Amino acid sequence: MNHWFSKNLGDGIVAWEPLDHIKTLFLSEYKKAGCPKDMAVFIRHESEGSLHCEVKAYFSPATFIVANKIDADRCARPSFDNLSLLAGSEDSWPLFFPENGR
């Protein structure tokens, strides 16, 4: 599977609860899979013209089990700009974003 997935978690002020849930689900699946570099969840605060920022989570293709559990939608690979790694290996950065020299 080569699709990324995304989930809008809503206002950044209240997104901590779904982020904790995602991280817990991820860590369980990540350990079962042997902690592979290609499993990662990234987040970004996005405003898209509204007053408040919303937090969006982006799931790498190998993280599809977690994405399915939270009803995330298929999407294109996110842009590198302003992403943060929520869960997974720091080694996932150059794997997914080699053009950014990380």
N, C-alpha and C positions, 0 to 999 in steps of 0.2 A: 504494500500500500504506500502510495507516494503523496497522499493528500495531507495537508495541514488542517487543523481544526481551530476554531475560535469560539469563545464564549464571552458575551458581554456580562460583566458581573455587577453592573450598575454603578451608582455613585461611589466615588472613592472613599467616602466617609464610612460607608457600611459594607464595603467589599471585603473587609478582613475576615468575616465569617465564611463566605464561600471560598476565599483563598486558603484558609486553614483546611477546609474540607478537601479541596483539590490537592493540596500538599500531602495530606494524609493518604488519600487514594493513590496518588502518584508514588509515594514512598513504598507502599505495599507492593505495587506492581513492579516498580523499579528493582526492588530487592529480589522478587521472584524471578525476574529476567536476568539477574546477575549484574546489575548496575551498568548497562551498556551506555556508551557515549551518545548514541542517537536517540535516547529518551530524554526529553527536556520539556519543561513548561516555562514559557516566557510571559511577561506581562508588560503592559504599557498603559499609562494614563492618557486618555484621548478626550478631546473636548468636542470635536465635530460641530462647532458653532453654538453649542449650548452653554449655559451659564456655569454648570458644574462639569468637572471631569468625570469620565466613566472609566472604570478599569476593565481592560480586555485581556483575557488569557489566551495564549496561543500554544497549541499542542503540536509537537513534532509528529511526523507520521508514525513513528514507532510507539507513540503514546496514545494510539487510537483507542485502547481499552478504557483508559481513564476518560478520554474525550466522549466516548459513547455513554459512559456511566453518568455523565452530567449533561447529556443532550447538547453537546457542542456541535456547531455547524462546520461543514467543509469550507475551507478558504484557501487562498493562495498563501505561499510563504510570506510572512510579514516582512516589512522593511526593517532594517537594522536600527533605524533611528529611534532613540529613546527607549529601547527594549531593556528590560531587566530580567535576569534569570530568577525564576521563582523556585524551581526545583530541577535537579539534574546536575550533571558534571560541568564544571567550567570548560572542560575539553569539548563541549558541544558547540561553543561559539565558533571556532574555526571550521568545524564540520559543516555547520549550516550557513555561516556568513564568511566564507573565505576571502571575499573581496574587501572586507573591512579590516583586515590585518590584526584581528584580535587573537 
